[in-house]
Amino acid sequence: KQRHNKMLIKKGAYIGMKATLIARQQEGLVIGENAVVGACALVNHSVPDGATVVGIPAKEIQV
């Protein structure tokens, strides 16, 4: 049985080219308002509003 979890991408969020988003938790995955996901990032957890995440797995950086 295949199961799909919820995913929410809020207003102003940017998802870089070839980024992968995986909603592993039952509650799903949220990409916060004005958040940035870098190109080729592997996101397996929610990203807070205004945060920038990069890498595999994605980690928050300060810009």
N, C-alpha and C positions, 0 to 999 in steps of 0.2 A: 504494500500500500504506500503510495506516494503522498507526502504531506507537505503543505506549503505554509510557511509562517508569514505574518504580515510585514510589510516594508513601507515606510513612510519617508518621503523626501520632501522636506519643508521648503517654503518660499525662499528664493535666492540662493539655494545650495548649488554647488558646482561639483559635478562628478567628472574627473579626468578620464581621458581616453584609455580604454582597456582596463579600467578599474573593475574589480570583482566585489560584489556585495553579497554576503551570506548571512541570512537571518537564522541563526542557530537556536536562539532562545524561543520559548513558547510565546512570549510577549512580542516578539518580532524585533525589527531593527529600525531605528530612527536616525536619519541624517538631519541634523538640526538646521535651523534657519541661518542662512549666510555661511554655512560650513563649507569647507573645501576638502575634497578627496583627491589626492594627487594621482597622476597617471600611473597605471599598473599597480595601484595599491590593492591589497587584499583586506577588506573591511569585514570583520566578524563580530563587531560590537557596535553599539550605538555611538554616534558622534554628537557631542554637545553643540548648542548654538554657537556660531562664530569660530569654531575650532578648525584647525587645519591638520589633516592626517596624511601620512605618506608611509610607504614601505610595505614589506611582507613579513609578518602581519603589520597592518597599519598601526602607527603610533602617532600620538599628537606631538606637534612641534610648535615652537613659538616663532611667529613671523613679524 
